[in-house]
């Protein structure tokens, strides 16, 4: 089998992985689809998976969401429609399996991912108002509509990570992969071998106490007659709601953070809470209306952020790592002992052998100005907006262009063998799920 055929097969498999990451868009389908298919019947059942159904509107909404991201998408392409439907069936099969296997995700994680997704859409379309126009509903409604789908998506991802995150290959498997496909492997471009040590910025107790005191002061000012909406606009760290005076809109029970929801439902109408702590910080909550199973509130959020002093602590630790390296300690050993990034820590901070043209923009100028064997000063490391961090980068060596061999490029060949094995295992697993679990496509 030629590598081009392998790539084709892997592309089909990874398209399903892509759909799992895009499937979050189903939650927006009612708003998008309503704009595109006004007057059409949109509640036809297309497929059944276990106790769940997939509607025609789900498929139309998902494709509409993809069209927002890629104008070349043809909504009438039968192949695309089938691939989207197959992706939805697979996602529901995996979610159902995750629930059966007692996989869980926290409400905090759901909320964090929901907020990040809304922020990315605001950045994509330019403003919150434009997002609401595109989806045909308020941001508060979008959050309510999509929350359950995000939960299902995270359950599916968690199960996939659990099953395939630790896939490894033996030396024999690497050699077999290389012997089978070496004639199709492309030459490797000029590369730089990089390592790093990461330190996450940690909030200090004093910073948390200061935030709490500020929340108490503002709450006291409101109780004394201050305008809640004005304080929200001026002080709330929830930028999505601050300009609306902190208004969150209506939420059903179970849709809000547990700590937030418990206090909100216990408040009388227009009563203002003491500061309530959640993973996002401290909230001052005012309940505006409530029913037996839903509530309308507004809030002011005070984030327990990382101060400049907290950042300096992380940078100081990394500067010490650089000094210890210059004094003779091995960088890889320092990374194993002190790096906060578990994915690279066990490999001595190994980032990869990266082609010069593919060095991330965040470190490109730094790396290009470094000599072999040199370590950078601390620089921001922003791979996750929920975890601000800094890192020092070690430029171990520059590797010239060459044809890959097991002797000199074992790690790269091993990674290709792992990805090939993962894709095969994932495809086989989906096939098995489709045999074991109930699903049906309706004509």
N, C-alpha and C positions, 0 to 999 in steps of 0.2 A: 504493500500500500504506500502510495506516495504521500509526502507530507502535505501537499496541497489538498488531498482528500481528507486527511486528518483535520486540517484547518477548517475545511468545509463542515465536517461533522461537528467539530467543536463549536463552530459559529452557530449552528442550529441549537446546540445544547445551551450555549451561553445566551442565546436570544431568550430562552426561557428564564434564565437567571435575570436578564435585563427586564423582562416583564414582571418578575417578582419585585424588582425595585421600582418599576413604574406603576404597578398595580394599585399603589396608593391613590392614584388618580381616580379610581372607581368612586371614591367618596365624593368627588366633585361632579359625577356624571349627571346628576339630576339638574344641576344648574346649567352646565355646559349644554347638555342635550336639549334642554328646554329651549335654548336659544337657536339651536341648529335644526331641530325637527318639530317645530311648532305645528300642531294640527295632526301629527302622525300618532299612531298607536305605538306606545313605547314600552308596554308592560308584558309583551309576549315572553313566555318562558322558553329560553333557548337550550338550557341544560340544567340537570339536577345533579348535585354532588352531595351524597349523604342526606342531611336534612336541609341543605342550603340550595337555593336556586340562583341561576344566572339569567338575567333578563336581557332582552334585546337592547334596552336602554343602557345596561351596564357596558355592553360591547361598544355601542355608539358613543357613549360618554368617554370610555377609555381611548377610543380612536380620536375623538375630538381633543382630548387632553394631549395626545401625542402630536396632533396637528398644531397645537399651540407651541410646541417645542420644535417642530420640524415641518416647515411649510410644504415640503415635497411629499408628505404622506398623502396617499390616495385613499380616501375613506371607503371607496367602492372596490378596492382590490380584494378579490376573494381569498387570495393567499394570506394577506395581512389579517383579514377577518378571522380566518381559521387559526392563525398563529396566536392572535389575541385570545380567542376562545380557549384554545389549548392551554395557554398560559394561565388563564383564570381557573380552569379546571384543575391544573396542577397546583396552583396556589391554594385552592380550597382543600384539595386532597392532603397537602402538606400541613395546612393549618389544623385540619381535623385530626391528623396523625399526631401533631404536636400536643393537642389537647388530650388525646388518648394516652400519650406518654407523660402527661403531667408537666409539660414544659410551661413555664410561666414568665411573664415580663411584668415589671413594676409599673404602677400608675405614673411614677415620676418619669420613667423612661419614655412612656407613651406621650406624656405632656411635653417633654423636652423635644422629642422628635417632631411632634406636631408644631410646636413653636418655631423650630428651625425650618420646617417646610414652608410655613406661612411667610417667614422672613425671606426665604429664597424666592418665593413667588412675588413678593413686594419688590425685591431687587430686580427680578426679571421684567416685571411690567411697569416699574417706575414709581408706583404709589399704591397705597392701600385702596384708595378709591378706584383705581383702574383694575385691581384684582377683583373687587366686588362687582364691577361692571362686566368683566370677562366671565365670571362664574355665576352672575345673576343672583347673588346672595351676599349678606353681610359677612364680615370676617368671623364674627361670633357664630353665625349659622354654619359657615364652612367648618369651623372647628368642631361643632357639635355633630355635623353630618359625617365627617371623615374619621372621627376618633376611633370608632370600632374597627374600621378598616385598617388603620395604622396598627392597632393592637394585633389584628390577624396577621398583618405583614411582618411585624416583629416576632410573633410566635413562629411563623414559617422560617424566618431568617435564623432564629435561635436554634431551631431543630436542624437546619442545614449546617450551621456552624458546629453544632454538637456532633453531627455524623461525619462531616467531611473536613472540619477545621484542622484536625490532627493527622490527616492522611500523609503517610510517608512512603518512601520507596527504599528497597534494599539496594546494595551495591550491584547485585546481580540484575535487578530490574533496570537500573540506570544503564548498565552495559548492554542489556538486551534492547532497550529503547534506542540507544546510540547506534548499535550495529544495524538495527532495522531501518533507521531513518537518516543515517549520517550523510547519505548522498543527496538528501533533500534539505539538509540544514543549511541556512544561509550563512555567509561569512559574518563574523562579528566586527562591528565598527570600532574605531578608536574609543576607548573607555577610560573612566577614572574609577578607582576602587575607593569607596567612601565608608567611613564608620562614624558613629556619633554617640554622645552621651546626652540624655534628655533629663531635664528636671521640670516637673510640673510646678506651677506657682500655687503655693498653699496659703490660704487665708489664715492670719493670726487671730488669736482670741480677742485681742484688743480691737481689731478691726470690726469683728462681729458685734462687740459691745457698743462700739460707736454707732453702728448702723441701727441697732435696737434703740439706743437713746434718741437718735434723730426721729425714728418712727414714733416714739412716745411723745416727743415734743410737738410733732405735727398733729398727732391725734388730739393732744390737749388743745391746740390752737383751733381745731375744727369744733371740738366740744364747746369751746368758748364763743362760737359764733362764726368761725371761719367757713369759707365756701369750699366744700369738698372737691368740687370740679376744678376750681382754680388750683388748689394744692396738688391735685392729680396731674394737671397739665404742667405744673412747674417742677414736680418732684418725682413722679412715678417713673420707675425704670422699665415699665411695660410700655414700650413705645407704640404698640398696636392700639392700646386703649387710652393712653394719656391724653391725646388730643380730643377724645370724646369724654373727657372728665372722669376717666376710669371705668366707663360703662362696659360691662362684659356681656350683657344681653341675657337671654333665657338659656338655662342649661337643665337638662334632666338629671335626676339623681344618678350618681355613679359616673358622671361625666367630668367632674371636677376633682382636684386633688383631695384626698380624704381629709387631711387636716383643715383645708380651706372649707370644704363642704360641711363638715360637722359644725363648725362655728357659724357659718352662714345660715344654716337651717335653724339654729338655736337662737338667732337674733330676732328681735321684734322688727316690724317694718320701720325703716329709716334709722334703726339703731346702729351705732358705730362700734366696731369691736376694738379690743386692745390688739396690739401687734400679734399676728399669728405667724409662726415660723413654718415654712415649707422648704423643700430643696432649692427653691429659687430665691429665698430670702425671707423678709418679713412683709406681711400684708396688713394694711388697715382695710377692713371690709365694711361695707354698708349694704344691708339687704333692702332692696327697693320694693319687690313684690315676691310673693311665694305662694305655691300651691302644694298639694300633698306630695307630688313627685317631681316638681320643677321649681326653679328659683331664678329671679333676676337680681343681679348684684352689680356693684361697682367696687373698685379697689384702688389702692395706691401701693405699688410694689417698691420695696427698698432692697436692692440686691446686696447680698453679702459678697462683695467683689474682692478682687485682689488689689491691694493698694500698691503704690509705687515702692513702698518699703518691702512688701511681700515679693515683688519682682526682683528687687535688689538682692534679697536673700538667695533666690534661685540662681541669679547671675554670679553671686559670690562663690557659691558651691562649685559652679562650672569653671570659674576662673581658677579655683584651687585645683580642679582636675587637670586643667591645662598646665599649671605649674608643676604638678606632680609628674606629668608626662615628660616635660622638659628636663626634669631632674632624674629621669631614667626609668620610671615605671611604665609598664606596657599598657598602651591605650585600651586594648581589648580586655585586659584584666580589670582595669578601672571601670569600664563599661559594665562588665558582669557584676561588679560589686555595687555600683552606685547609680546606674541609669534607671529612670522610672518607667521606661518604655519596655514592657515585658516582651513584646514581639521581637525586638532586636537584642535585648539584654543577654539572652542565652547564647547568642551568636557573637558575643563580644562587641555589640553595637553595630554589627555589619548592616549597612544600608543597601549595598549592592555594587555591582560593577556596572556603571551607568554610562551609556554613550554620551559623548560631549554635547551632542545636540539635544539630549533629553534631560539634562540636569534641571531640576525644578527652578523656576524663576526666583524663588525666595532665597536660594543659596548660590545661584549661578555666578553672580559677580564676585562673591566671596571666594568660591572654589577656583575660579579662573585666575585669581590673583595670588593663590597659595602655591607654595612649592611642594614637591613630594615630601611626605613625612612631616608636614606642618599641621598644626591644630589651630582652628579659628578662635576668635573671641566669641563670647556668648552672643547668639542671635535668636530672634523670635522663632518659635516652632509652632505653627498654627494649623495642625492637621485636624483638630477638633475644636470648634468654637466653645464647646462646653469645658474644655481643659486647656486653658492658656499655659504655655510652656516656653522654655528656652532650651537651646542645645549648643554644644560645641561640635564642630565637624572636623574629622581627621581625614586628610587626603593622603592615603597610604601610598598610592602609586598610579602612574598613567600606563595603560595597557594599549599597545599598538593594534591596528586592524589585523585580523587573522582568521583562519578557518578553525572552528571549535574542535578541540580534542579533549579526550577524557583526562589527560594529564594536566593540561593548563586551564581548562574551563569546566571542571567537574561540577561546580556549583550551578552554573547556568544550565547545563544539560540535565542535572538533577531536578531543577525547578521545572523545566519543560516536561520531564517525565512525570513529576508530581501532578502538574496541571492536566496532562493527558490521562493519568490514572483517575484523578478526581472527576473529570468529565465523563469518563466511562462508568465509574461507580454511580454518579448522580443519574445518568441516563438509565442504567439498569434498575436503580431504586425507584425511579418514577414509573418505569414499566411494571415493576412489581406492585407498587401502590395501585396502579390502575387495574391490576388483576385481583387484588385482595379487597378493595373498597368499592362501594357502590357509586356508580356515576352513569349518567345517561344523557346523550344529546337528543333533544326533541326535534322532530321534523316540523 
